[in-house]
Amino acid sequence: MADPDARIGPRAATALLLVEGYCSLAVEMIALRVLVPVAGQSVGVTSIVVTAFLAALALGYRSGGRFPGEVREKLGWNLAAAAAWSGFWLSRFGVALAFEATSGLPSLWQVALYAAVGVGPPAYLLAETVVLLVGSGSRETAPGKAGGAFSASTLGNVAGGLLTALVVMQHLGVAAAVALVSGLLLLAAPAAWGRLDWRLWPAGAAAALLCGANLAHERGGHVLVTAHADYAVEDAGGGRILRVNGQNASREDGAGVGHPYIEWIEDRVYERARRHGPLRVLVVGAGGFTFGRGRRADLAEIVYADVDGRLGEAAHAFLGAPPRSGAYVAEDGRAYLLRRDAAFDAVVLDAYADRATIPAHLVTREFFALARSRLAEDGGTLYLNLIAPPEPERFATRVERTLRSVFARCRTHAAGDPARWHNLVFACARSALDGDAMVYADGGSRGETDRAATRGRPP
């Protein structure tokens, strides 16, 4: 049996710190990803999770510096407990439990409580291990020990940030990333104890059961899971539905008929193409690559822009071969427009992070102005799909106001039951009056002057 007071050698301490650093930042990255289907992607969500993580680190560092007991025992316990805790709260079951239990609260309050319960404890336990390893390391000076420990931990953070998002979640799925974190921590616990401790078995059994169930649920319920989204295919209403992060992203019935709001947009795009010739169309938020399906291929040159490089695999499972017509660029829609100055006859904005959340950078005045600058001067039109509630609310009202601050001519079309959540489509054509902010007020005669300058008379 290892002496509980024995110092941990420098190589073992460095290895433990690398594992701690990897798992610590991986917990944060996974938490942000598992929140996407229930809370979307936003600055607010990210801020809350990062704040909870950093607050837990601060408390853990302080607690580790004050710990008076056997360091090896504490290290092993922390690692085993963090493995089991992460295995549950980072799983789909943990997220579902947290958001169902707090369903009566505003979304950001739900995120805050989840971050406190799901992200805070493992971050706290792992922060303690850093300070404990500083104290248990070699007999060099305190600054030297602290510098070496935090350097190794930070290198682990770098690996955890890059590998978790770009490799593990993107190519193996979110459940695999959770299993890897739990597995690494369980393997590190005996190294900290210097032996196989009985407490490892219940923690290991709990983590294995949770991670196995999470993997099975993810693989059984989705055709693909990446760092960006969960993709599922369902049969519904005489067609097939592609769900992206729970959102009903695309519909296909075999004849090329999609959702009513998409059909409305296609009617206008392809009618103009029949009158004026083939059009260039940019679709931001590719969904299942169904735009234009069932229409004449020679009437539109379509470019799809979406962030997920593996979206084509989900579309193939949804549509079969060939999965799409047109070109696909795995790039954020705003970044795509910034890097290119080609003119499009139509830009279709249909990007969603979850059931009802448009990415915030795609509903700003600056983005709408950028999109307008990439529209053809002769009839170029921006189409925006907004999932709107039955009653006026702040977000939809302000999106419309922002859109109309850039485009002078916007028409709207409600697809679906206006008494329920429905699709509200804006069609904004580029014109010479775009950006005009003039309003008529008492005491001025500008209205009379403008009317007098109008050619012709109404019928």
C-alpha positions in Angstrom: 0.0 0.0 0.0 1.3 3.5 -0.8 2.1 5.8 2.0 -0.7 8.5 2.0 1.9 11.1 3.0 4.4 10.2 0.3 5.1 12.9 -2.2 4.0 12.4 -5.7 6.9 12.3 -8.1 7.4 15.2 -10.6 6.5 13.0 -13.6 3.4 11.6 -12.0 2.4 15.1 -10.9 2.9 16.5 -14.4 0.8 13.7 -15.9 -2.0 14.3 -13.4 -1.9 18.0 -14.1 -2.1 17.4 -17.8 -5.2 15.2 -17.3 -6.7 17.7 -14.9 -6.2 20.6 -17.4 -7.6 18.6 -20.3 -10.7 17.5 -18.4 -11.3 20.9 -16.8 -11.6 22.8 -20.0 -13.3 19.9 -21.8 -16.1 20.1 -19.1 -16.6 23.7 -20.0 -16.6 23.1 -23.8 -19.0 20.1 -23.5 -21.3 22.1 -21.2 -21.6 24.9 -23.8 -22.3 22.3 -26.5 -25.0 20.3 -24.6 -26.8 23.6 -23.9 -27.3 24.4 -27.6 -30.5 22.3 -28.1 -32.1 23.7 -25.0 -30.8 27.3 -24.7 -29.1 28.1 -28.0 -25.8 29.7 -28.7 -25.5 33.3 -27.4 -23.1 35.6 -25.6 -25.4 35.4 -22.5 -25.2 31.6 -22.3 -21.4 31.6 -22.9 -20.9 34.3 -20.3 -22.9 32.5 -17.6 -21.1 29.1 -18.2 -17.6 30.7 -18.2 -18.4 32.8 -15.1 -19.6 29.7 -13.2 -16.5 27.8 -14.3 -14.1 30.6 -13.2 -15.9 31.2 -9.9 -15.6 27.4 -9.2 -11.9 27.5 -10.1 -11.3 30.4 -7.7 -13.1 28.6 -4.8 -11.3 25.4 -5.6 -7.9 27.0 -5.6 -8.6 28.6 -2.3 -9.9 25.4 -0.7 -7.0 23.4 -2.0 -4.5 25.8 -0.4 -6.2 25.4 3.0 -6.6 21.6 2.9 -4.8 20.1 6.0 -5.2 16.4 5.4 -3.7 13.6 3.4 -3.1 14.9 -0.1 -3.1 11.6 -1.9 -6.5 10.7 -0.4 -8.0 14.0 -1.3 -6.6 13.9 -4.9 -7.9 10.4 -5.6 -11.3 11.3 -4.2 -11.6 14.5 -6.2 -10.7 12.8 -9.5 -13.2 9.9 -8.9 -16.0 12.3 -7.8 -15.4 14.6 -10.8 -15.6 11.6 -13.1 -19.0 10.5 -11.8 -20.4 14.0 -11.5 -19.4 14.9 -15.1 -20.7 11.6 -16.4 -24.2 12.5 -15.3 -24.5 16.3 -15.6 -22.9 16.5 -19.0 -25.1 13.7 -20.3 -28.4 14.3 -22.1 -30.2 12.9 -19.0 -28.5 15.4 -16.7 -29.4 18.4 -19.0 -33.0 17.2 -19.5 -33.4 16.8 -15.7 -32.0 20.3 -15.0 -34.2 22.0 -17.6 -37.3 20.1 -16.7 -36.9 20.9 -13.0 -36.5 24.6 -13.7 -39.0 24.9 -16.6 -40.9 27.7 -14.9 -37.8 30.0 -14.9 -36.5 32.3 -17.7 -34.0 30.6 -20.0 -30.9 32.4 -18.7 -31.8 31.5 -15.1 -32.1 27.9 -16.2 -28.6 28.1 -17.7 -27.2 29.7 -14.6 -28.6 27.0 -12.3 -27.4 24.3 -14.6 -23.9 25.9 -14.7 -23.8 26.1 -10.9 -24.8 22.4 -10.5 -23.4 20.8 -13.6 -20.2 22.7 -14.3 -19.2 24.2 -10.9 -18.6 21.1 -8.9 -16.2 19.3 -11.3 -14.4 22.6 -11.9 -14.0 23.1 -8.1 -12.7 19.6 -7.5 -10.2 19.8 -10.4 -9.0 23.3 -9.3 -8.3 21.8 -5.8 -6.1 19.1 -7.4 -3.9 21.8 -9.0 -3.0 23.4 -5.7 -2.7 20.0 -3.9 -0.3 18.8 -6.5 1.7 22.0 -6.1 2.1 21.2 -2.4 2.8 17.6 -3.0 5.4 18.1 -5.7 9.2 18.3 -5.6 11.1 20.2 -3.0 12.0 23.1 -5.2 11.0 26.7 -4.4 7.4 27.7 -4.1 7.4 29.9 -7.2 9.1 27.1 -9.2 6.5 24.5 -8.1 3.6 26.9 -8.7 4.9 27.8 -12.2 5.5 24.2 -13.2 2.1 23.1 -12.0 0.1 25.9 -13.6 2.1 25.5 -16.8 1.3 21.8 -17.0 -2.4 22.4 -16.2 -2.7 25.2 -18.8 -1.1 22.9 -21.4 -3.8 20.4 -20.6 -6.4 23.2 -21.0 -5.0 23.9 -24.5 -5.3 20.2 -25.4 -8.8 20.0 -23.9 -10.0 23.1 -25.7 -8.7 22.1 -29.2 -9.2 18.3 -29.2 -12.6 18.3 -27.5 -14.2 20.7 -30.0 -12.3 20.1 -33.2 -11.7 16.3 -33.0 -13.7 14.4 -30.4 -17.1 16.1 -30.5 -16.9 16.8 -34.3 -16.0 13.3 -35.3 -17.0 11.0 -32.5 -20.0 12.9 -30.9 -20.7 14.7 -27.7 -21.4 11.5 -25.7 -17.9 10.2 -26.6 -16.4 13.5 -25.3 -18.2 13.0 -22.0 -17.0 9.4 -21.8 -13.4 10.4 -22.5 -13.4 13.0 -19.7 -14.9 10.5 -17.2 -12.5 7.8 -18.3 -9.4 9.9 -18.0 -10.4 11.0 -14.5 -11.1 7.5 -13.4 -7.7 6.3 -14.7 -6.0 9.2 -13.0 -7.5 8.5 -9.6 -5.5 5.3 -8.8 -2.3 7.2 -9.8 -3.1 9.8 -7.2 -4.0 7.3 -4.5 -1.0 5.1 -5.4 -3.3 2.1 -5.3 -6.7 0.8 -6.4 -9.1 2.1 -3.8 -12.5 0.7 -3.1 -14.1 4.1 -3.8 -13.0 3.8 -7.4 -15.4 1.0 -8.0 -18.8 2.7 -7.3 -17.5 5.9 -9.0 -16.4 3.8 -12.0 -19.5 1.8 -12.2 -21.7 4.9 -12.0 -19.6 6.7 -14.7 -19.6 3.6 -17.0 -23.4 3.2 -16.7 -24.1 6.8 -17.3 -21.7 7.2 -20.2 -22.9 3.9 -21.8 -26.5 5.0 -21.6 -25.6 8.4 -22.9 -23.7 6.9 -25.9 -26.6 4.5 -26.6 -29.2 7.3 -26.5 -27.1 9.5 -28.7 -26.4 6.9 -31.3 -29.9 5.5 -31.3 -31.7 8.8 -31.6 -29.6 10.7 -34.1 -28.1 10.1 -37.6 -25.2 12.3 -36.7 -23.9 14.3 -33.8 -21.1 16.9 -34.2 -19.6 19.8 -32.4 -22.2 22.0 -33.9 -25.5 20.1 -33.8 -27.6 17.0 -33.2 -29.1 15.7 -36.5 -32.2 13.4 -36.4 -34.5 12.2 -39.2 -38.1 11.4 -38.6 -41.2 10.4 -40.6 -44.1 12.8 -40.2 -47.0 14.2 -42.2 -46.4 12.1 -45.4 -42.8 13.2 -45.6 -39.5 13.1 -43.8 -38.2 15.7 -41.3 -34.6 16.7 -40.6 -34.3 18.0 -37.0 -31.3 20.0 -36.2 -30.8 20.6 -32.4 -34.5 19.8 -32.0 -35.6 22.3 -34.6 -37.8 21.2 -37.6 -35.1 22.3 -40.1 -36.2 20.7 -43.4 -39.1 18.7 -44.9 -39.0 16.4 -47.9 -42.0 14.4 -49.3 -40.3 12.7 -52.3 -41.8 15.3 -54.7 -39.6 18.1 -53.5 -42.3 19.9 -51.5 -40.9 21.4 -48.3 -42.2 23.6 -45.5 -44.9 26.1 -46.6 -42.6 29.1 -45.9 -39.8 27.7 -48.0 -42.3 27.0 -50.8 -43.5 30.6 -50.6 -39.9 31.9 -51.0 -39.2 29.4 -53.8 -42.3 30.5 -55.7 -41.0 34.1 -55.8 -37.4 33.2 -56.6 -38.2 30.8 -59.4 -41.0 33.0 -60.9 -38.5 35.8 -61.2 -36.0 33.3 -62.7 -38.6 32.3 -65.4 -39.0 35.9 -66.3 -35.4 37.1 -66.2 -33.3 34.0 -66.6 -31.2 32.0 -64.1 -30.6 33.5 -60.7 -27.7 33.3 -58.2 -29.1 32.3 -54.8 -27.3 32.1 -51.4 -28.9 30.1 -48.6 -27.5 30.8 -45.2 -28.5 27.9 -42.9 -28.5 25.0 -45.3 -30.7 22.6 -43.3 -31.1 19.5 -45.4 -30.2 21.2 -48.7 -33.9 21.1 -49.8 -34.1 24.7 -51.2 -35.1 24.4 -54.8 -35.7 20.7 -54.7 -38.4 19.8 -57.1 -37.8 23.0 -59.1 -36.0 23.4 -62.4 -32.3 23.0 -61.7 -31.3 25.3 -64.7 -33.2 28.3 -63.2 -31.0 28.8 -60.1 -27.4 28.5 -59.2 -27.6 27.8 -55.4 -24.8 28.2 -52.9 -25.4 26.9 -49.4 -23.4 28.3 -46.4 -23.5 26.6 -43.0 -20.9 26.2 -40.2 -20.8 22.4 -40.0 -18.4 20.6 -42.4 -20.2 17.3 -41.8 -23.7 18.6 -42.7 -23.5 16.8 -46.0 -23.5 13.4 -44.1 -26.7 14.3 -42.3 -28.3 15.5 -45.6 -27.4 12.2 -47.2 -29.1 10.3 -44.4 -32.1 12.6 -44.9 -32.4 12.7 -48.6 -30.4 9.8 -49.9 -28.1 10.3 -53.0 -27.7 12.8 -54.4 -28.2 14.7 -51.2 -28.3 18.2 -52.7 -28.0 20.4 -55.8 -25.7 23.4 -55.8 -22.5 24.2 -54.0 -21.8 23.9 -50.3 -19.4 26.1 -48.3 -18.8 25.0 -44.7 -18.5 28.6 -43.3 -20.5 31.0 -41.2 -22.9 33.0 -43.5 -21.6 36.4 -42.3 -18.0 35.3 -42.8 -18.9 34.0 -46.3 -20.4 37.4 -47.3 -17.5 39.3 -45.8 -14.9 37.4 -47.9 -16.7 37.6 -51.2 -18.2 40.5 -53.2 -20.2 38.4 -55.7 -23.8 39.7 -56.3 -26.7 37.4 -55.5 -30.2 37.8 -56.9 -31.6 36.3 -53.6 -30.1 35.7 -50.2 -32.2 33.3 -48.0 -31.5 33.7 -44.3 -32.8 30.6 -42.5 -30.1 29.9 -39.8 -31.1 28.7 -36.4 -29.1 27.5 -33.4 -32.0 25.7 -31.8 -35.8 25.6 -32.1 -36.3 29.4 -32.1 -32.9 31.1 -31.8 -31.3 32.9 -34.8 -27.5 33.5 -34.2 -27.3 37.0 -32.8 -24.7 38.2 -35.3 -27.2 37.4 -38.2 -29.9 39.8 -37.0 -27.9 43.0 -36.6 -28.1 46.2 -38.7 -24.5 45.6 -39.8 -25.3 42.1 -41.1 -28.4 43.3 -42.9 -26.3 46.1 -44.5 -23.7 43.6 -45.5 -26.3 41.3 -47.0 -27.8 44.2 -48.9 -24.4 45.1 -50.4 -24.2 41.6 -51.8 -27.6 41.8 -53.5 -27.9 42.5 -57.2 -29.0 46.1 -57.8 -31.7 45.0 -60.1 -34.3 43.3 -57.9 -31.9 41.5 -55.4 -34.0 40.4 -52.4 -33.2 39.2 -48.9 -35.6 36.6 -47.5 -35.6 36.2 -43.7 -37.4 33.4 -41.9 -38.4 34.3 -38.4 -40.2 31.9 -36.1 -42.7 34.2 -34.4 -45.0 33.8 -31.4 -48.7 34.5 -31.7 -48.5 37.8 -29.8 -46.0 40.6 -30.5 -42.9 40.2 -28.4 -39.6 42.1 -28.0 -37.3 40.0 -30.2 -39.5 39.7 -33.3 -40.5 43.4 -33.0 -36.9 44.5 -32.9 -35.7 42.2 -35.6 -38.3 43.7 -37.9 -37.4 47.2 -36.9 -33.7 46.5 -37.5 -34.4 45.0 -40.9 -36.6 47.9 -42.0 -33.8 50.3 -40.9 -31.7 48.9 -43.7 -34.4 48.1 -46.3 -37.1 50.5 -47.3 -39.2 47.9 -49.1 -40.1 44.8 -47.1 -43.2 42.6 -47.5 -44.2 40.0 -44.9 -45.9 36.6 -45.2 -47.2 34.5 -42.3 -47.0 30.8 -43.0 -48.8 28.6 -40.5 -51.4 29.4 -37.9 -50.9 33.0 -36.6 -52.7 32.1 -33.4 -49.7 29.8 -32.6 -46.0 29.9 -33.2 -45.5 30.3 -37.0 -43.1 31.3 -39.7 -43.0 35.0 -40.5 -41.1 35.6 -43.8 -39.7 38.9 -44.7 -38.9 39.7 -48.4 -36.8 42.8 -48.6 -35.8 44.1 -52.0 -32.8 46.3 -52.5 -33.9 49.9 -53.6 -32.6 53.4 -53.8 -34.5 54.4 -50.7 -32.8 51.9 -48.4 -31.6 53.6 -45.3 -33.9 56.6 -45.6 -34.9 57.6 -42.1 -37.1 60.6 -42.9 -40.4 60.9 -40.9 -43.0 63.5 -41.3 -43.8 65.8 -38.4 -46.1 68.7 -37.6 -44.7 72.1 -38.7 -43.0 70.8 -41.8 -44.1 70.6 -45.5 -41.8 67.7 -46.6 -44.7 65.4 -47.0 -46.4 67.8 -49.5 -43.2 68.2 -51.4 -42.6 64.5 -51.7 -46.2 63.8 -52.8 -46.0 66.6 -55.4 -42.8 65.0 -56.8 -44.5 61.6 -57.2 -45.2 60.8 -60.9 -48.7 59.9 -61.9 -51.8 59.5 -59.8 -53.3 56.6 -58.1 -56.1 54.8 -60.0 
